[in-house]
């Protein structure tokens, strides 16, 4: 039976016993979500009385019988329908969802399901590998053989072959399809099959499994995934392994005492917004060789701690700092913590101007550049001080265009907000 679905938006609250999109949110769903949240250091939700409040993480969570789709929404006053496709479009723009894949065709469907899109993308990649032919690799195998080859495992040989004198328990080299690449893909395929029951993807899963080579079933660990190295012969596996990694690491089997199995695919909108702005800025400055746009530039701050502004822009010996904030500020005022952070960035990067960048299309919210008001304490910081005339402003750029798609002019709008001559 196809999963029922609840649609919510970031920072929204849901409560046990209440109905959302015709589906009842039950206590067992809450228990499973709290276990998932605990497993991920309480970063996905905020527990509230008989319910949860979502944070800035958006995407989809699937528990047995229920899917919870969490959409981004930068402006709470906008209609919900405006934001339903934003996540998928931003994932495509940031390269986290291949726009040429078969799965991306579902972006145009009225009933969007992020898991189904990623599942179909993964299945399409595995089918492509099957058509090309699965590769073989060298590996080691330990078992009984009728001929002595490789290394004789003496203790195991005595234990297993005390009666069968004609056998040898050895560790020897083999060349076949049973290796870590296929073990990872098959593990991901099992997870996709489990969560595709009752959907149109199940038939594809079964056909792929039927033609999949026989592999050892193993528990795939993060260490194993990190140890995979691709070479010239296995480079075609890159996309399939990326998707398999995403599926395996977000799978939580029996997370609530064996009653529920859960798969979550959640993205931090702060990180996604930062990456999207960076990409649009690089697009806008692609033909201007004098402008350098750097993401996550870091400098040593104190001890082993580093400062990392979101975006550093340089031109003609001048430096500009951009710090992206997905959540719009309350009362149209930047927090003291954010302003202190921007001042620190300006000091360490000797930046002339700093911009706090928020999503929004209300141009009246713009606050012009204003110098930080500080006393001259250069006598205490003379070795580090370059200048004190750093300026900061708040700026807003529209995420969406008039047609409801992502704004293509966002990069140019950010450059205009920096209010610098001939920057574009």
GIMO-V715406 format. One record per helix or strand of 2 or more residues. SS is the DSSP state (h for helix, s for strand). FROM is the first residue (numbers start at 1). LEN is the number of residues. If there is no record, write none. Layout:
BEGIN
ss = {SS/SS}
from = {FROM/FROM}
len = {LEN/LEN}
END
This chain:
BEGIN
ss = {s/s/s/s/h/s/s/s/s/h/h/h/h/s/s/h/s/h/h/h/h/s/s/h/s/s/s/s/s/h/h/s/h/s/h/s/h}
from = {4/13/19/23/27/45/51/57/66/80/86/102/114/137/151/154/168/180/202/222/232/251/262/269/291/298/305/311/318/330/336/353/363/367/378/391/410}
len = {6/3/2/2/13/4/4/7/6/4/8/7/19/9/2/7/9/15/9/6/18/2/7/16/5/5/4/5/8/3/14/7/3/5/4/7/8}
END
